[in-house]
Amino acid sequence: MERREFIALLGGAAVAWPLAASGQQPAKPVIGFLRPTRAEESGHLVAAVRQGLRELDYSTGQIVIEPRWGDGQRGPAAKTCR
C-alpha cells in the first residue's frame, strides 16, 4: 500500500467514524427489583412499581424493570435468582 492510498484510507475512516457512532441508541435506565419470595407471591408489587412510574409520566419504553425472585431462599445460599 502506498502512502497516498494509506492517507486516503485514514481520511475515509475519520469521516465514517462519527456517522457510525451516531446511530447508537442511548441506554435505558434499569430498575432492579429483588425479592426473596416467589414471583406468584409478590408479582403485584412489580405491578405497583410500574403503576407508580406511569403516574410519574414514565412510559414502559423509557425504563426497564428487571424483577428477580429468590423462590423462598434467603442469604448467601440463594445463588441463583430467576
N, C-alpha and C positions, 0 to 999 in steps of 0.2 A: 504494500500500500504506500503510495507516495504521499508526500507532505500535504499537497493540496487536497487530496481525497480525504485524508485524515482530518484536516481542518473543516472541510465541508461536513463530514460526519459529525464532528463535535458541535458545529453550529446547528445542524438539524436536530440533534438530540436536545440542545439547550432550548430550542423553540418548542419542541414537542412536549417537554417535561411539564411545564405549567398546565398545558391543556389536559394531559392525562391526570394530573393531580387534582384538578378542579372537579373532576367527575365523581369524586368520592362523596358519599353522604355523611353528614355529621353523626356521631354516635348518639344513641338514645340513652337517657338515664335509666338505670335498672334499680328496682327496689327488690331486695331480698326479703322474703317472708319465711321465717323459720319457726317451726312448731314441733315439739316432741310428740305430739299426738298423731293420730291417723287423719288422713285427708277428709274422710267422711265425717269426723267429729268436729273439725274446725274449718271446713270449706266455707261456711257462712262468714267467717272473719275476713277471708280474702275478698269475698263479695262486698263486705262493708268497706274495706280499704278502697276497692275500685269505685264504689259509690261516692265515698268522700273525695276522691280525686276528681270525679265528674263534677261534684258540687263546687270544686275549686277551679273549674274550667279546664281541666286536663283531659284530653281525649285519650282513647285507648292507643292510638298510634304514636302519641308523644312519649309515653313512659311504658317500660316493660316491667311486669311484675313476675318474679321467679319464685314461686312457692316451693318449699322443701319440707318434707314430713319425716319425723323420726320413727313413726309407727310404734309409739309407746316406749321406746328405749331412750334413756337419758344418760348424759355424761359421755366420757370417752369411749364407752362400749358401742355407742351408736355411730359407727364409722361410715355407714352408707345411708345416705338420705335419698328419698325418692321424690 
